[in-house]
Amino acid sequence: MKKVFSLVLSILLIITIVACGKKDAEVVSSVAQSDEGVKVNNPKIEISVKDYGKMQFELEPSVAPITVENFLKLTNEGFYNGLTFHRIISGFMIQGGDPLGTGYGGSDNTIKGEFESNGVHNTIKHNRGVISMARSMSPDSASSQFFIMHQDSPHLDGEYAAFGHILSGIEVVDKICSETKVQDGNGSVAKIDQPVIEYIKVIE
């Protein structure tokens, strides 16, 4: 009888340990780990595009801290509200965040490019749904313009500062790519046809 009781206790203990381990693993997987080993939540943002819908993204400051800080600063200032996506290439990406709507504008400040060819290790691949910073030929020229990947583009890895990934709303990118009229092979969009960013806001 004692042996049976001991066996039952052992089984219950194993079940409890496995259940707790599984629960702890789920918590760890949903939370970022900082360099100091302290668990921190990654910020999440929402982008609403007029007539198209909403997208939600998780940003990754542990990978691109300067880029995320700059993007959140502009977001909290309302910088992006009312701007547009001015360059759209189906099968590649959609680009926005330029106050001029031409591809030549930006915010007042530029930031260091956080990517491999600029001496910064960045593990985020330019896969479908990833958000990254646009720039000129200068590696440290990014300011406010960003792009969202429509399809995987590995040739951008190590050359642009990817800083987050989509959580929901990838169909918005699909719709923008399929419905927006472009003027040339570079994806230029006439001002009247540019999809409007109603707002970008931090949701978590």
Contacts in CASP RR format, 6 or more apart in sequence:
PFRMAT RR
TARGET T0000
AUTHOR 0000-0000-0000
METHOD contacts of the structure
MODEL  1
MKKVFSLVLSILLIITIVACGKKDAEVVSSVAQSDEGVKVNNPKIEISVK
DYGKMQFELEPSVAPITVENFLKLTNEGFYNGLTFHRIISGFMIQGGDPL
GTGYGGSDNTIKGEFESNGVHNTIKHNRGVISMARSMSPDSASSQFFIMH
QDSPHLDGEYAAFGHILSGIEVVDKICSETKVQDGNGSVAKIDQPVIEYI
KVIE
28 39 0 8 1.000
31 39 0 8 1.000
31 40 0 8 1.000
31 41 0 8 1.000
31 42 0 8 1.000
32 39 0 8 1.000
32 40 0 8 1.000
32 41 0 8 1.000
32 42 0 8 1.000
32 60 0 8 1.000
32 61 0 8 1.000
32 62 0 8 1.000
33 39 0 8 1.000
33 40 0 8 1.000
33 62 0 8 1.000
34 40 0 8 1.000
34 62 0 8 1.000
35 62 0 8 1.000
40 61 0 8 1.000
40 62 0 8 1.000
41 204 0 8 1.000
42 58 0 8 1.000
42 59 0 8 1.000
42 60 0 8 1.000
42 61 0 8 1.000
42 62 0 8 1.000
43 58 0 8 1.000
43 59 0 8 1.000
43 61 0 8 1.000
43 68 0 8 1.000
43 72 0 8 1.000
43 202 0 8 1.000
43 204 0 8 1.000
44 56 0 8 1.000
44 57 0 8 1.000
44 58 0 8 1.000
44 59 0 8 1.000
44 167 0 8 1.000
44 202 0 8 1.000
44 203 0 8 1.000
44 204 0 8 1.000
45 56 0 8 1.000
45 57 0 8 1.000
45 59 0 8 1.000
45 71 0 8 1.000
45 72 0 8 1.000
45 75 0 8 1.000
45 200 0 8 1.000
45 201 0 8 1.000
45 202 0 8 1.000
45 203 0 8 1.000
46 54 0 8 1.000
46 55 0 8 1.000
46 56 0 8 1.000
46 57 0 8 1.000
46 199 0 8 1.000
46 200 0 8 1.000
46 201 0 8 1.000
46 203 0 8 1.000
47 54 0 8 1.000
47 55 0 8 1.000
47 56 0 8 1.000
47 57 0 8 1.000
47 80 0 8 1.000
47 197 0 8 1.000
47 199 0 8 1.000
47 200 0 8 1.000
48 54 0 8 1.000
48 197 0 8 1.000
48 198 0 8 1.000
48 199 0 8 1.000
48 200 0 8 1.000
49 55 0 8 1.000
49 85 0 8 1.000
49 172 0 8 1.000
49 176 0 8 1.000
49 195 0 8 1.000
49 196 0 8 1.000
49 197 0 8 1.000
49 198 0 8 1.000
50 195 0 8 1.000
50 196 0 8 1.000
50 197 0 8 1.000
50 198 0 8 1.000
51 195 0 8 1.000
51 196 0 8 1.000
52 172 0 8 1.000
52 175 0 8 1.000
52 176 0 8 1.000
52 195 0 8 1.000
53 169 0 8 1.000
53 172 0 8 1.000
54 168 0 8 1.000
54 169 0 8 1.000
54 172 0 8 1.000
55 148 0 8 1.000
55 166 0 8 1.000
55 168 0 8 1.000
55 169 0 8 1.000
55 170 0 8 1.000
55 172 0 8 1.000
55 173 0 8 1.000
56 166 0 8 1.000
56 167 0 8 1.000
56 168 0 8 1.000
56 169 0 8 1.000
56 203 0 8 1.000
57 131 0 8 1.000
57 164 0 8 1.000
57 165 0 8 1.000
57 166 0 8 1.000
57 167 0 8 1.000
58 164 0 8 1.000
58 165 0 8 1.000
58 167 0 8 1.000
59 68 0 8 1.000
59 71 0 8 1.000
59 72 0 8 1.000
59 131 0 8 1.000
59 163 0 8 1.000
59 164 0 8 1.000
60 68 0 8 1.000
60 124 0 8 1.000
60 163 0 8 1.000
60 164 0 8 1.000
60 165 0 8 1.000
61 68 0 8 1.000
61 69 0 8 1.000
63 114 0 8 1.000
63 122 0 8 1.000
63 123 0 8 1.000
63 124 0 8 1.000
63 162 0 8 1.000
63 163 0 8 1.000
63 164 0 8 1.000
64 114 0 8 1.000
64 120 0 8 1.000
64 122 0 8 1.000
64 124 0 8 1.000
64 161 0 8 1.000
64 162 0 8 1.000
64 163 0 8 1.000
64 164 0 8 1.000
65 114 0 8 1.000
66 111 0 8 1.000
66 112 0 8 1.000
66 113 0 8 1.000
66 114 0 8 1.000
67 111 0 8 1.000
67 113 0 8 1.000
67 114 0 8 1.000
67 133 0 8 1.000
67 142 0 8 1.000
67 161 0 8 1.000
67 163 0 8 1.000
68 163 0 8 1.000
68 164 0 8 1.000
70 109 0 8 1.000
70 111 0 8 1.000
70 142 0 8 1.000
70 143 0 8 1.000
71 133 0 8 1.000
71 146 0 8 1.000
71 163 0 8 1.000
72 202 0 8 1.000
74 80 0 8 1.000
74 107 0 8 1.000
74 144 0 8 1.000
75 200 0 8 1.000
75 201 0 8 1.000
75 202 0 8 1.000
76 202 0 8 1.000
78 199 0 8 1.000
78 200 0 8 1.000
79 99 0 8 1.000
79 107 0 8 1.000
79 144 0 8 1.000
80 97 0 8 1.000
80 144 0 8 1.000
80 197 0 8 1.000
80 199 0 8 1.000
80 200 0 8 1.000
81 197 0 8 1.000
81 198 0 8 1.000
81 199 0 8 1.000
81 200 0 8 1.000
82 196 0 8 1.000
82 197 0 8 1.000
82 198 0 8 1.000
82 199 0 8 1.000
83 96 0 8 1.000
83 97 0 8 1.000
83 98 0 8 1.000
83 99 0 8 1.000
83 101 0 8 1.000
83 196 0 8 1.000
83 197 0 8 1.000
84 96 0 8 1.000
84 97 0 8 1.000
84 98 0 8 1.000
84 101 0 8 1.000
84 189 0 8 1.000
84 191 0 8 1.000
84 194 0 8 1.000
84 195 0 8 1.000
84 196 0 8 1.000
84 197 0 8 1.000
85 94 0 8 1.000
85 95 0 8 1.000
85 96 0 8 1.000
85 97 0 8 1.000
85 176 0 8 1.000
85 180 0 8 1.000
85 189 0 8 1.000
85 194 0 8 1.000
85 195 0 8 1.000
85 197 0 8 1.000
86 95 0 8 1.000
86 96 0 8 1.000
86 97 0 8 1.000
86 98 0 8 1.000
86 101 0 8 1.000
86 102 0 8 1.000
86 103 0 8 1.000
86 188 0 8 1.000
86 189 0 8 1.000
86 194 0 8 1.000
87 94 0 8 1.000
87 95 0 8 1.000
87 96 0 8 1.000
87 103 0 8 1.000
87 147 0 8 1.000
87 186 0 8 1.000
87 187 0 8 1.000
87 188 0 8 1.000
87 189 0 8 1.000
88 94 0 8 1.000
88 95 0 8 1.000
88 176 0 8 1.000
88 177 0 8 1.000
88 180 0 8 1.000
88 182 0 8 1.000
88 187 0 8 1.000
88 189 0 8 1.000
88 195 0 8 1.000
89 150 0 8 1.000
89 177 0 8 1.000
89 182 0 8 1.000
89 185 0 8 1.000
89 186 0 8 1.000
89 187 0 8 1.000
90 150 0 8 1.000
90 177 0 8 1.000
90 178 0 8 1.000
91 150 0 8 1.000
91 151 0 8 1.000
91 177 0 8 1.000
92 149 0 8 1.000
92 150 0 8 1.000
92 151 0 8 1.000
92 153 0 8 1.000
93 147 0 8 1.000
93 148 0 8 1.000
93 149 0 8 1.000
93 150 0 8 1.000
93 153 0 8 1.000
94 147 0 8 1.000
94 148 0 8 1.000
94 150 0 8 1.000
94 173 0 8 1.000
94 176 0 8 1.000
94 177 0 8 1.000
94 195 0 8 1.000
95 103 0 8 1.000
95 134 0 8 1.000
95 145 0 8 1.000
95 146 0 8 1.000
95 147 0 8 1.000
96 134 0 8 1.000
96 145 0 8 1.000
96 146 0 8 1.000
96 147 0 8 1.000
96 197 0 8 1.000
97 106 0 8 1.000
97 144 0 8 1.000
97 145 0 8 1.000
97 146 0 8 1.000
97 197 0 8 1.000
98 104 0 8 1.000
98 105 0 8 1.000
98 106 0 8 1.000
98 144 0 8 1.000
98 145 0 8 1.000
99 105 0 8 1.000
99 106 0 8 1.000
99 107 0 8 1.000
99 144 0 8 1.000
100 106 0 8 1.000
101 191 0 8 1.000
101 194 0 8 1.000
103 134 0 8 1.000
103 145 0 8 1.000
105 143 0 8 1.000
105 144 0 8 1.000
105 145 0 8 1.000
106 143 0 8 1.000
106 144 0 8 1.000
106 145 0 8 1.000
107 143 0 8 1.000
107 144 0 8 1.000
108 143 0 8 1.000
109 143 0 8 1.000
110 140 0 8 1.000
110 141 0 8 1.000
110 142 0 8 1.000
110 143 0 8 1.000
111 133 0 8 1.000
111 140 0 8 1.000
111 142 0 8 1.000
111 143 0 8 1.000
112 118 0 8 1.000
112 120 0 8 1.000
112 139 0 8 1.000
112 140 0 8 1.000
113 120 0 8 1.000
113 133 0 8 1.000
113 135 0 8 1.000
113 139 0 8 1.000
113 140 0 8 1.000
113 142 0 8 1.000
113 161 0 8 1.000
114 120 0 8 1.000
114 122 0 8 1.000
114 161 0 8 1.000
114 163 0 8 1.000
115 122 0 8 1.000
115 139 0 8 1.000
115 158 0 8 1.000
115 159 0 8 1.000
115 160 0 8 1.000
115 161 0 8 1.000
115 162 0 8 1.000
116 122 0 8 1.000
116 157 0 8 1.000
116 158 0 8 1.000
116 159 0 8 1.000
117 139 0 8 1.000
117 158 0 8 1.000
117 159 0 8 1.000
118 139 0 8 1.000
118 140 0 8 1.000
120 161 0 8 1.000
122 158 0 8 1.000
122 161 0 8 1.000
122 162 0 8 1.000
124 130 0 8 1.000
124 132 0 8 1.000
124 162 0 8 1.000
124 163 0 8 1.000
124 164 0 8 1.000
124 165 0 8 1.000
125 152 0 8 1.000
125 154 0 8 1.000
125 157 0 8 1.000
125 162 0 8 1.000
126 132 0 8 1.000
126 149 0 8 1.000
126 152 0 8 1.000
126 153 0 8 1.000
126 154 0 8 1.000
126 156 0 8 1.000
126 157 0 8 1.000
126 160 0 8 1.000
126 162 0 8 1.000
127 149 0 8 1.000
127 152 0 8 1.000
127 165 0 8 1.000
128 149 0 8 1.000
128 150 0 8 1.000
128 151 0 8 1.000
128 152 0 8 1.000
128 170 0 8 1.000
129 148 0 8 1.000
129 149 0 8 1.000
129 150 0 8 1.000
129 165 0 8 1.000
129 166 0 8 1.000
129 170 0 8 1.000
129 173 0 8 1.000
130 148 0 8 1.000
130 149 0 8 1.000
130 162 0 8 1.000
130 164 0 8 1.000
130 165 0 8 1.000
130 166 0 8 1.000
131 146 0 8 1.000
131 147 0 8 1.000
131 148 0 8 1.000
131 149 0 8 1.000
131 162 0 8 1.000
131 163 0 8 1.000
131 164 0 8 1.000
131 165 0 8 1.000
131 166 0 8 1.000
132 146 0 8 1.000
132 147 0 8 1.000
132 148 0 8 1.000
132 149 0 8 1.000
132 156 0 8 1.000
132 160 0 8 1.000
132 161 0 8 1.000
132 162 0 8 1.000
132 163 0 8 1.000
132 164 0 8 1.000
133 142 0 8 1.000
133 145 0 8 1.000
133 146 0 8 1.000
133 147 0 8 1.000
133 160 0 8 1.000
133 161 0 8 1.000
133 162 0 8 1.000
133 163 0 8 1.000
134 142 0 8 1.000
134 145 0 8 1.000
134 146 0 8 1.000
134 147 0 8 1.000
134 160 0 8 1.000
135 141 0 8 1.000
135 142 0 8 1.000
135 145 0 8 1.000
135 160 0 8 1.000
135 161 0 8 1.000
142 161 0 8 1.000
148 166 0 8 1.000
148 173 0 8 1.000
150 173 0 8 1.000
150 174 0 8 1.000
150 177 0 8 1.000
156 162 0 8 1.000
166 173 0 8 1.000
176 195 0 8 1.000
180 189 0 8 1.000
180 193 0 8 1.000
180 194 0 8 1.000
180 195 0 8 1.000
181 189 0 8 1.000
181 190 0 8 1.000
181 193 0 8 1.000
182 188 0 8 1.000
182 189 0 8 1.000
183 189 0 8 1.000
183 190 0 8 1.000
END
